[in-house]
Structures are given as structure tokens and as C-alpha cells.
Amino acid sequence: MRFYEHRNATATSQARGEGATLMSWGPITFNVFPLNIHEYDHHTATDWAEKEIAGTMIFREWVGEDDETIELRGRIFPHHKIGGWPQLERFEAWRRAAMAHQLARSGLGGHDVIGWFVCEELHRGHEYLGPDGIGSQVEFEARFARVPIGDPHWYFPGIVNVLQV
């Protein structure tokens, strides 16, 4: 394949949404398809201690950052050629491994690393059930919470355990 043919093939596949990564959490990538996200919420907060003094307004003292959470919502079509079920099952395996990974958002110039996050929750809602008990359309919502940088002494052995499943 010549360079210009490869470039045109790449542009065509990206126009169809193939290979267009929206976000990633460690080894899990959320693309336009098959594992699609269509919206996300990013929650940040600051923690303040209230100090009540008689006869004055309530003073507040900054005591640090509160939880930072990100919620991703998406939809897959397991019985359609778009698919997405194996990717969602792999995502569940990584969630169950209780490992922190870097969460990154795709930007115009590459990936913007948001930080280290764990997936606290993965909710799946099945609609139009097929004979295998899996919905033809599955809506999912994942909730991530920011954590300190993972310890490499348990991170890499944990990856090996999940890959052997």
C-alpha cells in the first residue's frame, strides 16, 4: 500500500468513527464504536470547615480538596455488527481487579491525562433482550474516583492477573 493510499484509508476509517478514541482508562479505550461514550460529567469540590463565632458570620477554613469523580455514560449494541459486549466485559474485569489507571481525554493535540482513577461502579441497563439474555441495546454508566498514584509493586502483577482471566 502506498503512503497516499494508507493516508486515505486512515482518513476514511476515522470519518466512520473507527479508531477515534474519545477517552481511555488504562488498557480500556472508549471509541466512537464499539465501546462508545456519549457524555460524561466531571465533579470537583473543595472541603471547608465551618467555624461558628457568636455574633458574626460563619467563617470557613479551607481544609483541602474533596472527592473528584467522573461519570461516563455510553451505549453499545451487542447484537449488531457494531458490537461492544466483549469490550464491556473486559472493562468489568478491570473494575473488579480494583486497580487504579490513568484516565485520559483525547484532545486536539493528543491525550490530556486527567489523573489516576479507580472505577467504583459500572451500571448496565439492557433493553430489547435477545435469546441469550443480553439486550440488543445496553446503556452503561461508569463512575470513577480520583486516587493517589498507584504503587508499581502491585500495579504490574495486577495487570498480569487480569490478562490471565
C-alpha positions in Angstrom: 0.0 0.0 0.0 1.4 3.4 -1.0 1.6 6.2 1.5 -1.2 8.2 0.0 -3.5 5.1 -0.1 -2.7 4.5 3.6 -3.5 8.1 4.4 -6.8 8.0 2.6 -7.7 4.7 4.2 -7.0 6.1 7.6 -9.0 9.2 6.9 -11.9 7.1 5.7 -11.9 4.9 8.8 -11.6 7.9 11.1 -14.5 9.5 9.3 -16.6 6.4 10.1 -15.5 6.6 13.7 -13.2 3.7 13.8 -10.1 4.3 15.8 -11.3 7.6 17.1 -10.5 7.4 20.8 -12.6 9.7 23.0 -11.2 8.7 26.4 -9.1 5.9 27.9 -8.8 4.3 31.3 -5.6 2.3 31.3 -6.0 -0.5 28.8 -9.7 0.3 28.1 -10.4 2.7 25.3 -13.7 4.4 24.7 -14.1 4.9 21.0 -16.9 6.1 18.8 -17.6 2.4 18.4 -17.8 -0.4 19.6 -17.4 0.8 23.3 -19.0 4.2 22.9 -19.5 7.0 25.4 -21.8 9.8 24.5 -21.5 12.0 27.6 -19.5 12.5 30.8 -19.7 14.6 34.0 -16.6 15.8 35.9 -17.3 16.7 39.5 -14.7 18.5 41.6 -15.2 20.1 45.1 -13.3 21.8 47.9 -13.8 20.9 51.5 -14.4 23.7 54.0 -14.6 23.6 57.8 -17.3 25.8 59.3 -16.3 27.9 62.3 -19.2 29.5 64.2 -18.4 32.5 66.2 -21.1 34.1 68.3 -22.5 37.3 66.8 -20.7 37.1 63.4 -21.0 35.3 60.1 -19.9 31.7 59.8 -16.2 31.6 58.9 -14.9 28.8 56.7 -11.5 27.4 56.6 -10.2 25.6 53.6 -9.1 22.0 54.6 -8.3 20.6 51.2 -9.7 19.1 48.1 -12.8 16.9 48.3 -13.5 13.9 46.1 -13.0 14.3 42.3 -15.3 12.0 40.3 -16.0 11.4 36.7 -19.1 9.7 35.3 -19.2 8.3 31.8 -22.4 7.2 30.0 -22.5 5.2 26.9 -24.4 2.7 24.7 -23.4 -0.5 22.9 -25.3 -2.7 20.5 -24.2 -6.3 21.2 -26.4 -8.0 18.6 -25.5 -5.5 15.8 -22.2 -5.6 13.9 -21.1 -2.6 15.9 -20.9 -4.9 19.0 -19.2 -3.8 22.1 -20.1 -6.6 24.5 -16.6 -8.2 24.8 -15.2 -4.7 25.5 -17.7 -4.0 28.2 -17.0 -7.4 29.8 -13.2 -6.6 29.7 -14.0 -3.2 31.3 -15.9 -5.1 34.1 -12.8 -7.4 34.6 -10.5 -4.4 35.1 -13.1 -2.8 37.5 -13.2 -6.0 39.6 -9.3 -6.0 39.7 -9.6 -2.8 41.8 -6.7 -1.2 40.1 -6.0 2.5 39.5 -5.3 3.5 36.0 -4.6 6.9 34.3 -7.8 8.4 32.8 -7.1 10.4 29.7 -9.3 12.5 27.4 -8.5 12.9 23.8 -7.6 16.5 22.8 -6.9 18.2 19.6 -3.1 17.6 20.0 -3.2 14.2 21.7 -4.3 12.8 25.1 -4.8 15.0 28.1 -4.1 12.9 31.3 -6.8 13.8 33.9 -5.2 11.7 36.7 -5.2 8.3 38.3 -8.7 6.9 38.9 -10.4 3.7 40.0 -13.8 2.6 38.7 -16.1 2.4 41.7 -19.2 1.4 39.8 -20.4 0.1 36.5 -24.1 0.0 35.8 -25.6 -1.7 32.8 -29.2 -1.4 31.6 -30.4 -3.9 29.0 -33.2 -3.2 26.5 -34.8 -5.4 24.0 -33.5 -8.7 25.4 -32.2 -11.3 22.9 -32.4 -15.1 23.3 -29.0 -15.0 25.2 -30.4 -12.7 27.8 -28.3 -9.8 26.6 -30.1 -6.6 25.5 -29.9 -5.5 21.8 -29.1 -2.1 23.3 -27.2 -1.8 26.5 -26.8 1.6 28.2 -23.9 1.7 30.7 -22.7 4.2 33.3 -19.3 4.1 34.9 -18.3 6.1 38.0 -14.6 6.9 38.5 -13.0 8.4 41.6 -9.5 10.0 41.7 -6.9 8.3 43.8 -3.2 8.8 44.5 -0.7 7.5 42.0 -0.6 3.7 42.0 2.3 1.7 43.5 4.2 -0.1 40.7 4.9 -3.1 43.0 1.3 -4.2 42.9 0.3 -2.5 39.6 2.1 -4.7 37.1 1.4 -8.0 38.9 -2.2 -7.0 39.0 -2.2 -6.4 35.2 -0.8 -9.9 34.6 -3.5 -11.4 36.8 -6.3 -9.7 34.8 -4.8 -10.7 31.5 -4.7 -14.3 32.5 -8.5 -14.4 33.2 
